[in-house]
Amino acid sequence: MIAIHRLGDAKRLCAHLLRSRAVYAPQLVDGEARYARIEAAIDLPERALRPLFSPKQAFFAERETLYRFERGRFVTALPEVSAQALFGVAPCDLAAIAYQDRFFAADAHYRRRREATLIVAADCTRACDGGFCHVMQTGPDARPGIADLVLHREDGSWLLVVESEAGAAALHGLDLAGTDADAGEAGAVRARSAARVRAELVDAAPLARGLALARNHAVPDARWDAIGLQCVACTGCTTVCPTCSCFAPRDVPGPDGGGDLHRERVWDSCLLGGFAREASGHHPAPSPGQRVQRFFDHKLAAEYVSPEGISGCVGCGRCDVVCPGSIGMRAVLARVGTP
Amino acid sequence: MTDARSLTPLAATLVDRYDDGEDARHFSFQLHEPGAAAAPAPGQFFMLTVPGHGEAAFTYVKLPDAHGRFDALVRRVGTLTAALFELEQGAVVGVRGPFGRGLPAIDRGRVLIVAGGCGLAPLSPAVEVLRHSLEARALVVYGARSRASQVLSRERAAWRSALPVIEVFDHEPGVPRATPVDALDQAYAALAGAPDHALICGPDVMMHATAAALLARGLPQERLWLSVERRMHCGVGLCGHCYLGAGYVCVQGPTYRYDELLRELGRHPSRPEALTAIHHC
């Protein structure tokens, strides 16, 4: 942490950022919450919007060109990204960004987008419906050291925590004279708020029991097989998951049909039957039970927890919203945590 | 030199090919810029792009020479390999790599090499090293379905001048059916003792049966290496397709020391399918 200010109005910060970069924020678009580019400054609502899609695709694009094959040559295609900001990122999504930053640390396409992006997180000061960040330890206040700036709402006013040099640089030109806040006091405000939100969230105990078992591969295979029966391989969970990172290659022919093409990568899902099947027909995970086990392992097991203590599941609850088989993460944690 | 993690291939030309076993063909490729790729180790793999038909993983049968020419053995099993078999000499393909962990650099002591089917391909560069070593005594046990399905005929002919090659068959008329495990007595006798190291590659059942037989004869797990195949796409541990245990075969493998492989596979010991590790070429 570099500094803390009593910002007053978050809209003021948004307007300032809009002068130097494109700004994306959770917005209601056709009645649906999603990250969208804003043209005019906005305030953040007391109860944050919960976009069904996290800002994952700002860095790991759902579909993007890796290279072009033109006249017998392979030419790398990196995205052109100008300065941008994500404004109002929820703590769970923020933890997911940290998790993906580590995973994609050497991926040129991801880095190109990520390095052009300023992240302004916002502590959740009201409980959301169905999230379990308190179980996964990703919220309700933003984990330190990930965002550039963190906003905290208190009684209609905003605290601004400056967490990175890039965050400090982005504030140049914004009049913050005389707004310095006491770090200890601000920390106490955030801690009190987080405790209040935790108390409003779903009961952590059964989920924590499930998590403890899944962490250590102590869930019986038969349990996963039963859960697998409810998986229809729709890939909804992996699509909305803010940490899912699997992709598949796809060749797109050029318009002239002369052999030129470009190679894309597109999001893929480990829950699809063909995901791991080899050309020989051999399949290392032929049953749905094995595939859901792999999915939940990857999200929960100890060997996938990042050095910062972030799991592949950040407790956002999106998979529970989309799963037609009622085997989203929260449902599964509760189920395996119940003897 | 390009970034080893690059997702963009280097251009190469298909310069030669010949049939080498049932539905299998030996290909030679020539990189357009020989210095642009890192030098692979035996047992590593590369990603081959057939423009318009996708990309798949293959192993080096012959490592690139000073001019960037290298060989691969390919069995026709899917759409990409079918397209590759149709390519004319001179066609441009894409090559990324080398990727993964290669075989251990063993050039001394008694070394037992056991291959099944196309599993001979990734072991081939290692045999090349061993047959030129004055301090190694190597022996190859090669199991195949039949004589017609055997691969790497020219390589095996060359090896025979320097080391014993024991060949066994599943279904060869007039020849008693035998697996590589059945040939171990003969192999130990020809090596004049127990091997110091063993390298294995082949279908899952064969690899694990051979490993079990070698362990029973006293070879420690730490001296036993398997080459494992999974569905590799990106080659750099990102796309997720080749997961095995907590890692990815394209990075942690395809070569595994047996104790390390068991540790990865052992996370779900009650899954009978978990103990599968098939190699195809």
Interface residues (C-beta under 8 A of the other chain):
Chain A: L66 Y67 F69 G72 R73 F74 V75 T76 F103 F104 A106 D107 A108 H109 H217 D221 S245 C246 F247 A248 P249 D251 P253 G259 L261 R263 R265 D268 C270 F275 A276 R277 E278 A279 S280 H282 P284 A285 P286 S287 Q290 Q293 R294 D297 H298 A301 E303 Y304
Chain B: D3 R5 S6 L7 T8 P9 L10 A11 T49 P51 G52 H53 G54 E55 A56 V77 G78 L80 T81 V92 G94 D204 E229 R230 R231 H233 C234 V236 L238 C239 G240 H241 C242 Y243 L244 A246 R267 H268 S270 R271 E273 A274 T276 I278 H280
